[in-house]
């Protein structure tokens, strides 16, 4: 979801770095073959991820929620030599499509895929991370935070997607809506936890940037 008027959104895209052709191809194939293609990061957020990765220059990256691999490729664009991305997704049916584009991107060797429950996989990863991108099931965002915060290097950055949740975070809550309730708890957690400093940007469906002190 975009919160900007269409004309402003188009102007922003027209005056931002262009989406690489490979990612245009991945977007097209995702829309043709995969359910819920709106889950893609998209051209603007993808360029934001790429730019942040180039600025941060992370050695170790953790991505929670691979989907079809679009965001992993964007982040990989900014990695220095001898860096890796651990990316986790529970849907093994998407692995062939991910691999196809990881190979075409030239980043196959730096992207490490993990298939399964992120809550079970994260504790097994024996690394300290400079960059984490959370873009998975919203109900577990607070749980993911608690699992990763002690795995972050000082100065590391946590990026959290969909934190505005189509504007539902400022509407009267539905008692049955577990995802919105979890995101409200998560946004409050990012705001109050003294170990980090956070800014929430209205990019696409909301992107939080949290820096570990």
PASEBA-1860 file (N, C-alpha, C; in nm, 3 decimals):
! residues 213
1> XXXXXXXX> 0.085/-0.120/0.000/0.000/0.000/0.000/0.088/0.124/0.000 ~ 0.048/0.224/-0.079/0.117/0.353/-0.078/0.027/0.456/-0.012 ~ 0.086/0.541/0.070/0.009/0.643/0.140/0.016/0.779/0.071 ~ 0.106/0.791/-0.027/0.120/0.916/-0.101/0.020/0.921/-0.216 ~ -0.025/1.041/-0.255/-0.108/1.053/-0.375/-0.034/0.996/-0.496 ~ -0.109/0.944/-0.594/-0.049/0.877/-0.709/0.051/0.966/-0.783 ~ 0.020/1.094/-0.798/0.110/1.184/-0.870/0.242/1.202/-0.796 ~ 0.233/1.214/-0.664/0.356/1.228/-0.584/0.435/1.098/-0.587
9> XXXXXXXX> 0.365/0.986/-0.576/0.431/0.856/-0.579/0.505/0.837/-0.711 ~ 0.443/0.874/-0.822/0.507/0.864/-0.953/0.629/0.956/-0.961 ~ 0.618/1.076/-0.906/0.729/1.170/-0.908/0.847/1.113/-0.829 ~ 0.817/1.053/-0.715/0.923/0.991/-0.634/0.993/0.882/-0.712 ~ 0.916/0.795/-0.776/0.975/0.687/-0.855/1.057/0.740/-0.972 ~ 1.004/0.845/-1.037/1.073/0.903/-1.153/1.206/0.967/-1.115 ~ 1.220/1.006/-0.990/1.341/1.075/-0.946/1.423/0.992/-0.846 ~ 1.403/0.862/-0.851/1.482/0.769/-0.770/1.555/0.673/-0.863
17> XXXXXXXX> 1.656/0.606/-0.807/1.730/0.507/-0.885/1.634/0.405/-0.945 ~ 1.657/0.366/-1.067/1.566/0.277/-1.137/1.585/0.131/-1.095 ~ 1.476/0.059/-1.098/1.476/-0.084/-1.067/1.553/-0.160/-1.174 ~ 1.649/-0.243/-1.136/1.723/-0.322/-1.235/1.630/-0.413/-1.317 ~ 1.670/-0.440/-1.440/1.589/-0.522/-1.531/1.562/-0.660/-1.472 ~ 1.662/-0.719/-1.406/1.645/-0.852/-1.347/1.530/-0.853/-1.247 ~ 1.521/-0.748/-1.166/1.415/-0.742/-1.067/1.280/-0.714/-1.131 ~ 1.279/-0.646/-1.243/1.155/-0.631/-1.319/1.107/-0.767/-1.366
25> XXXXXXXX> 1.201/-0.851/-1.412/1.166/-0.986/-1.457/1.114/-1.070/-1.341 ~ 1.178/-1.058/-1.226/1.134/-1.133/-1.108/0.995/-1.088/-1.064 ~ 0.971/-0.959/-1.069/0.839/-0.907/-1.034/0.732/-0.965/-1.127 ~ 0.760/-0.964/-1.257/0.664/-1.015/-1.356/0.635/-1.162/-1.332 ~ 0.739/-1.241/-1.308/0.718/-1.384/-1.288/0.645/-1.412/-1.157 ~ 0.674/-1.332/-1.055/0.603/-1.348/-0.928/0.454/-1.323/-0.945 ~ 0.420/-1.216/-1.017/0.278/-1.184/-1.040/0.211/-1.292/-1.126 ~ 0.285/-1.356/-1.213/0.227/-1.459/-1.300/0.209/-1.592/-1.229
33> XXXXXXXX> 0.296/-1.625/-1.133/0.301/-1.763/-1.084/0.278/-1.781/-0.934 ~ 0.286/-1.675/-0.855/0.289/-1.691/-0.709/0.169/-1.621/-0.646 ~ 0.118/-1.682/-0.542/0.007/-1.620/-0.469/0.056/-1.497/-0.391 ~ -0.033/-1.403/-0.372/-0.006/-1.281/-0.294/0.116/-1.203/-0.345 ~ 0.120/-1.170/-0.473/0.237/-1.100/-0.527/0.257/-0.960/-0.469 ~ 0.156/-0.907/-0.403/0.171/-0.776/-0.338/0.272/-0.781/-0.224 ~ 0.313/-0.901/-0.185/0.414/-0.915/-0.080/0.553/-0.872/-0.127 ~ 0.573/-0.856/-0.257/0.702/-0.808/-0.307/0.737/-0.671/-0.249
41> XXXXXXXX> 0.864/-0.648/-0.228/0.907/-0.518/-0.177/0.875/-0.406/-0.275 ~ 0.889/-0.431/-0.405/0.857/-0.330/-0.505/0.976/-0.239/-0.534 ~ 0.966/-0.159/-0.642/1.082/-0.082/-0.690/1.132/0.023/-0.593 ~ 1.044/0.098/-0.526/1.091/0.203/-0.436/1.154/0.144/-0.311 ~ 1.083/0.055/-0.246/1.139/-0.004/-0.125/1.262/-0.086/-0.157 ~ 1.261/-0.152/-0.271/1.379/-0.228/-0.311/1.502/-0.141/-0.325 ~ 1.484/-0.022/-0.383/1.596/0.071/-0.396/1.637/0.127/-0.259 ~ 1.541/0.142/-0.169/1.574/0.184/-0.032/1.660/0.077/0.035
49> XXXXXXXX> 1.621/-0.049/0.021/1.699/-0.158/0.081/1.840/-0.163/0.022 ~ 1.849/-0.147/-0.108/1.979/-0.147/-0.174/2.066/-0.032/-0.123 ~ 2.009/0.087/-0.115/2.084/0.203/-0.070/2.131/0.189/0.074 ~ 2.041/0.141/0.161/2.079/0.122/0.302/2.190/0.019/0.315 ~ 2.183/-0.088/0.237/2.287/-0.189/0.241/2.421/-0.131/0.196 ~ 2.419/-0.048/0.092/2.542/0.015/0.045/2.599/0.111/0.149 ~ 2.513/0.177/0.225/2.558/0.270/0.329/2.613/0.193/0.449 ~ 2.538/0.090/0.493/2.575/0.016/0.614/2.696/-0.075/0.589
57> XXXXXXXX> 2.705/-0.131/0.467/2.813/-0.225/0.432/2.817/-0.342/0.531 ~ 2.707/-0.415/0.546/2.701/-0.521/0.647/2.783/-0.643/0.609 ~ 2.847/-0.703/0.709/2.920/-0.828/0.685/2.823/-0.946/0.689 ~ 2.737/-0.947/0.790/2.639/-1.054/0.804/2.498/-0.995/0.806 ~ 2.411/-1.052/0.724/2.273/-1.005/0.712/2.179/-1.122/0.743 ~ 2.070/-1.093/0.811/1.964/-1.190/0.834/1.834/-1.135/0.777 ~ 1.770/-1.214/0.694/1.640/-1.176/0.639/1.537/-1.278/0.685 ~ 1.430/-1.230/0.747/1.322/-1.317/0.793/1.205/-1.297/0.698
65> XXXXXXXX> 1.187/-1.391/0.606/1.085/-1.380/0.503/1.148/-1.359/0.366 ~ 1.178/-1.468/0.295/1.245/-1.458/0.165/1.147/-1.426/0.053 ~ 1.030/-1.487/0.059/0.929/-1.484/-0.048/0.996/-1.528/-0.179 ~ 0.995/-1.449/-0.284/1.057/-1.494/-0.410/1.199/-1.441/-0.429 ~ 1.255/-1.377/-0.328/1.397/-1.340/-0.331/1.427/-1.198/-0.372 ~ 1.325/-1.118/-0.397/1.345/-0.980/-0.446/1.428/-0.898/-0.346 ~ 1.386/-0.896/-0.220/1.455/-0.811/-0.122/1.595/-0.862/-0.092 ~ 1.615/-0.993/-0.095/1.750/-1.047/-0.071/1.847/-0.999/-0.178
73> XXXXXXXX> 1.801/-0.996/-0.302/1.887/-0.948/-0.411/1.917/-0.799/-0.394 ~ 1.815/-0.722/-0.356/1.837/-0.579/-0.333/1.943/-0.555/-0.226 ~ 1.932/-0.627/-0.116/2.028/-0.611/-0.006/2.167/-0.658/-0.049 ~ 2.172/-0.765/-0.126/2.301/-0.819/-0.171/2.378/-0.720/-0.257 ~ 2.308/-0.628/-0.322/2.375/-0.528/-0.406/2.474/-0.443/-0.326 ~ 2.452/-0.429/-0.196/2.537/-0.343/-0.116/2.640/-0.415/-0.031 ~ 2.650/-0.545/-0.044/2.740/-0.620/0.044/2.886/-0.606/0.004 ~ 2.974/-0.587/0.103/3.118/-0.592/0.073/3.162/-0.737/0.053
81> XXXXXXXX> 3.286/-0.756/0.018/3.338/-0.891/-0.004/3.331/-0.974/0.124 ~ 3.315/-1.105/0.105/3.313/-1.201/0.216/3.197/-1.180/0.311 ~ 3.085/-1.130/0.258/2.964/-1.111/0.337/2.862/-1.220/0.301 ~ 2.763/-1.238/0.389/2.660/-1.338/0.364/2.524/-1.286/0.405 ~ 2.420/-1.342/0.342/2.282/-1.320/0.384/2.222/-1.455/0.421 ~ 2.178/-1.468/0.546/2.095/-1.582/0.585/1.951/-1.541/0.565 ~ 1.878/-1.611/0.480/1.739/-1.575/0.454/1.649/-1.695/0.484 ~ 1.540/-1.668/0.555/1.455/-1.775/0.607/1.314/-1.762/0.548
89> XXXXXXXX> 1.259/-1.874/0.503/1.120/-1.876/0.459/1.063/-2.016/0.486 ~ 0.937/-2.021/0.521/0.875/-2.150/0.552/0.822/-2.221/0.429 ~ 0.812/-2.151/0.315/0.751/-2.207/0.195/0.856/-2.267/0.103 ~ 0.875/-2.397/0.111/0.977/-2.463/0.028/0.941/-2.463/-0.120 ~ 0.814/-2.443/-0.153/0.772/-2.443/-0.293/0.828/-2.323/-0.371 ~ 0.874/-2.221/-0.300/0.928/-2.103/-0.366/1.079/-2.113/-0.391 ~ 1.140/-2.219/-0.343/1.286/-2.226/-0.346/1.342/-2.230/-0.489 ~ 1.276/-2.299/-0.580/1.325/-2.305/-0.718/1.324/-2.167/-0.783
97> XXXXXXXX> 1.216/-2.091/-0.760/1.208/-1.956/-0.817/1.314/-1.865/-0.755 ~ 1.332/-1.877/-0.624/1.437/-1.800/-0.558/1.573/-1.830/-0.620 ~ 1.603/-1.959/-0.633/1.734/-2.000/-0.685/1.756/-1.951/-0.827 ~ 1.653/-1.953/-0.909/1.663/-1.907/-1.047/1.716/-1.764/-1.052 ~ 1.659/-1.679/-0.969/1.699/-1.538/-0.973/1.824/-1.509/-0.890 ~ 1.850/-1.589/-0.787/1.976/-1.574/-0.716/2.093/-1.606/-0.810 ~ 2.076/-1.709/-0.892/2.179/-1.745/-0.989/2.197/-1.634/-1.093 ~ 2.087/-1.584/-1.148/2.094/-1.480/-1.251/2.151/-1.349/-1.197
105> XXXXXXXX> 2.131/-1.324/-1.067/2.177/-1.198/-1.008/2.328/-1.195/-0.986 ~ 2.389/-1.313/-0.979/2.531/-1.319/-0.947/2.559/-1.324/-0.798 ~ 2.454/-1.331/-0.717/2.471/-1.331/-0.571/2.445/-1.467/-0.509 ~ 2.438/-1.571/-0.591/2.407/-1.704/-0.542/2.498/-1.746/-0.426 ~ 2.627/-1.715/-0.437/2.724/-1.764/-0.339/2.714/-1.694/-0.204 ~ 2.650/-1.577/-0.198/2.645/-1.505/-0.070/2.510/-1.522/0.001 ~ 2.412/-1.581/-0.069/2.279/-1.596/-0.011/2.261/-1.740/0.037 ~ 2.237/-1.754/0.167/2.219/-1.885/0.230/2.072/-1.901/0.265
113> XXXXXXXX> 2.007/-1.999/0.202/1.864/-2.020/0.224/1.839/-2.117/0.339 ~ 1.739/-2.083/0.419/1.694/-2.170/0.527/1.543/-2.189/0.510 ~ 1.498/-2.312/0.504/1.357/-2.342/0.488/1.302/-2.396/0.620 ~ 1.198/-2.331/0.671/1.138/-2.379/0.796/1.087/-2.265/0.881 ~ 1.062/-2.296/1.007/1.008/-2.201/1.104/1.120/-2.110/1.155 ~ 1.108/-1.981/1.128/1.213/-1.887/1.169/1.235/-1.887/1.320 ~ 1.130/-1.910/1.397/1.143/-1.912/1.543/1.233/-2.025/1.589 ~ 1.240/-2.131/1.510/1.326/-2.245/1.543/1.465/-2.231/1.481
121> XXXXXXXX> 1.472/-2.166/1.367/1.600/-2.155/1.295/1.690/-2.047/1.354 ~ 1.633/-1.932/1.388/1.714/-1.819/1.435/1.804/-1.856/1.553 ~ 1.755/-1.927/1.656/1.844/-1.962/1.768/1.962/-2.049/1.727 ~ 1.954/-2.116/1.613/2.062/-2.204/1.568/2.170/-2.130/1.490 ~ 2.144/-2.005/1.454/2.240/-1.929/1.373/2.345/-1.867/1.464 ~ 2.467/-1.910/1.448/2.575/-1.866/1.537/2.654/-1.753/1.474 ~ 2.588/-1.642/1.453/2.650/-1.523/1.394/2.603/-1.400/1.469 ~ 2.680/-1.293/1.454/2.637/-1.160/1.497/2.607/-1.081/1.370
129> XXXXXXXX> 2.495/-1.011/1.370/2.446/-0.948/1.247/2.460/-0.796/1.250 ~ 2.489/-0.742/1.132/2.498/-0.598/1.113/2.368/-0.541/1.055 ~ 2.290/-0.627/0.989/2.165/-0.584/0.928/2.066/-0.700/0.934 ~ 1.944/-0.669/0.979/1.835/-0.766/0.981/1.714/-0.702/0.914 ~ 1.651/-0.779/0.825/1.529/-0.733/0.758/1.416/-0.827/0.795 ~ 1.314/-0.775/0.863/1.200/-0.854/0.907/1.082/-0.826/0.814 ~ 1.038/-0.930/0.745/0.926/-0.916/0.651/0.856/-1.050/0.640 ~ 0.801/-1.097/0.752/0.736/-1.228/0.755/0.600/-1.215/0.823
137> XXXXXXXX> 0.553/-1.321/0.887/0.422/-1.318/0.952/0.420/-1.214/1.063 ~ 0.323/-1.125/1.055/0.321/-1.007/1.143/0.298/-1.045/1.289 ~ 0.224/-1.152/1.313/0.193/-1.190/1.450/0.317/-1.226/1.531 ~ 0.427/-1.259/1.460/0.550/-1.298/1.531/0.657/-1.189/1.533 ~ 0.626/-1.070/1.484/0.727/-0.963/1.485/0.788/-0.942/1.624 ~ 0.708/-0.932/1.731/0.771/-0.915/1.863/0.863/-1.032/1.899 ~ 0.821/-1.153/1.864/0.905/-1.270/1.893/1.036/-1.267/1.815 ~ 1.029/-1.226/1.690/1.151/-1.216/1.610/1.247/-1.114/1.672
145> XXXXXXXX> 1.193/-1.002/1.716/1.278/-0.899/1.776/1.354/-0.955/1.896 ~ 1.282/-1.023/1.983/1.346/-1.076/2.104/1.451/-1.182/2.072 ~ 1.433/-1.253/1.961/1.532/-1.353/1.921/1.657/-1.291/1.859 ~ 1.642/-1.180/1.791/1.756/-1.125/1.716/1.833/-1.017/1.791 ~ 1.771/-0.953/1.890/1.834/-0.833/1.947/1.970/-0.865/2.008 ~ 1.986/-0.982/2.067/2.115/-1.018/2.125/2.213/-1.073/2.022 ~ 2.168/-1.090/1.899/2.256/-1.133/1.791/2.304/-1.015/1.706 ~ 2.269/-0.893/1.748/2.307/-0.774/1.671/2.440/-0.718/1.718
153> XXXXXXXX> 2.523/-0.677/1.623/2.643/-0.601/1.657/2.604/-0.459/1.696 ~ 2.687/-0.396/1.775/2.664/-0.256/1.809/2.665/-0.172/1.681 ~ 2.567/-0.085/1.668/2.555/-0.006/1.546/2.480/-0.077/1.435 ~ 2.441/-0.203/1.460/2.365/-0.278/1.361/2.226/-0.220/1.342 ~ 2.165/-0.256/1.231/2.036/-0.198/1.193/1.933/-0.308/1.172 ~ 1.814/-0.286/1.230/1.699/-0.374/1.209/1.598/-0.300/1.124 ~ 1.564/-0.356/1.009/1.460/-0.300/0.922/1.334/-0.383/0.937 ~ 1.221/-0.318/0.956/1.094/-0.389/0.976/0.992/-0.339/0.876
161> XXXXXXXX> 0.940/-0.432/0.795/0.846/-0.395/0.688/0.701/-0.406/0.735 ~ 0.613/-0.333/0.666/0.467/-0.339/0.686/0.422/-0.292/0.824 ~ 0.496/-0.201/0.885/0.463/-0.160/1.021/0.347/-0.060/1.028 ~ 0.299/-0.015/0.912/0.177/0.068/0.910/0.055/-0.016/0.872 ~ 0.077/-0.130/0.812/-0.025/-0.232/0.791/-0.153/-0.176/0.728 ~ -0.133/-0.111/0.613/-0.244/-0.051/0.538/-0.323/0.051/0.620 ~ -0.257/0.113/0.717/-0.322/0.213/0.799/-0.401/0.158/0.916 ~ -0.404/0.026/0.931/-0.483/-0.035/1.039/-0.430/0.000/1.178
169> XXXXXXXX> -0.303/0.038/1.186/-0.244/0.068/1.316/-0.303/0.195/1.380 ~ -0.373/0.276/1.302/-0.433/0.398/1.359/-0.585/0.391/1.355 ~ -0.641/0.275/1.323/-0.785/0.257/1.323/-0.829/0.186/1.451 ~ -0.960/0.186/1.475/-1.012/0.114/1.591/-0.982/-0.034/1.573 ~ -0.915/-0.097/1.668/-0.871/-0.235/1.650/-0.987/-0.334/1.651 ~ -0.977/-0.432/1.565/-1.070/-0.545/1.563/-1.015/-0.650/1.660 ~ -1.092/-0.689/1.761/-1.042/-0.786/1.860/-0.993/-0.917/1.798 ~ -1.043/-0.951/1.679/-1.004/-1.076/1.613/-0.880/-1.060/1.524
177> XXXXXXXX> -0.834/-0.937/1.506/-0.721/-0.911/1.416/-0.590/-0.923/1.492 ~ -0.534/-1.043/1.491/-0.412/-1.070/1.567/-0.289/-1.001/1.506 ~ -0.287/-0.987/1.374/-0.171/-0.925/1.309/-0.158/-0.778/1.347 ~ -0.269/-0.705/1.341/-0.263/-0.564/1.378/-0.227/-0.547/1.525 ~ -0.284/-0.630/1.610/-0.252/-0.624/1.754/-0.103/-0.648/1.777 ~ -0.047/-0.744/1.704/0.096/-0.773/1.719/0.181/-0.657/1.669 ~ 0.141/-0.594/1.559/0.217/-0.481/1.507/0.209/-0.361/1.600 ~ 0.096/-0.341/1.663/0.086/-0.232/1.761/0.181/-0.257/1.878
185> XXXXXXXX> 0.189/-0.381/1.924/0.284/-0.414/2.031/0.427/-0.396/1.983 ~ 0.451/-0.438/1.860/0.586/-0.431/1.804/0.631/-0.286/1.787 ~ 0.547/-0.203/1.732/0.583/-0.062/1.713/0.609/0.007/1.847 ~ 0.529/-0.028/1.948/0.552/0.027/2.082/0.685/-0.024/2.139 ~ 0.716/-0.150/2.112/0.842/-0.209/2.158/0.962/-0.137/2.096 ~ 0.957/-0.113/1.965/1.067/-0.043/1.899/1.083/0.098/1.951 ~ 0.973/0.159/1.987/0.976/0.297/2.036/1.033/0.307/2.177 ~ 1.009/0.205/2.259/1.043/0.213/2.402/1.170/0.139/2.442
193> XXXXXXXX> 1.213/0.042/2.363/1.330/-0.036/2.403/1.454/0.052/2.402 ~ 1.523/0.058/2.513/1.636/0.149/2.531/1.763/0.103/2.458 ~ 1.761/-0.019/2.406/1.879/-0.070/2.337/1.888/-0.022/2.193 ~ 1.780/0.040/2.144/1.776/0.081/2.004/1.721/0.223/1.993 ~ 1.743/0.282/1.877/1.676/0.407/1.841/1.608/0.385/1.707 ~ 1.484/0.431/1.693/1.401/0.393/1.579/1.339/0.514/1.511 ~ 1.331/0.506/1.379/1.252/0.601/1.302/1.160/0.519/1.211 ~ 1.033/0.557/1.204/0.934/0.488/1.121/0.908/0.574/0.999
201> XXXXXXXX> 0.936/0.518/0.882/0.919/0.591/0.757/0.793/0.545/0.684 ~ 0.715/0.637/0.628/0.595/0.599/0.552/0.629/0.557/0.409 ~ 0.726/0.469/0.396/0.764/0.414/0.265/0.678/0.291/0.239 ~ 0.605/0.294/0.127/0.515/0.185/0.091/0.421/0.157/0.208 ~ 0.430/0.041/0.273/0.338/0.007/0.382/0.401/0.030/0.520 ~ 0.502/0.116/0.523/0.568/0.148/0.650/0.695/0.068/0.668 ~ 0.808/0.137/0.689/0.937/0.073/0.709/1.005/0.137/0.830 ~ 1.030/0.058/0.933/1.101/0.107/1.051/1.250/0.079/1.037
209> XXXXX> 1.331/0.177/1.076/1.475/0.160/1.082/1.517/0.174/1.227 ~ 1.571/0.068/1.284/1.612/0.069/1.425/1.764/0.043/1.432 ~ 1.833/0.133/1.499/1.978/0.120/1.515/2.012/0.077/1.656 ~ 2.096/-0.026/1.666/2.136/-0.077/1.797/2.241/0.014/1.856 ~ 2.218/0.061/1.978/2.310/0.156/2.042/2.437/0.086/2.089
END
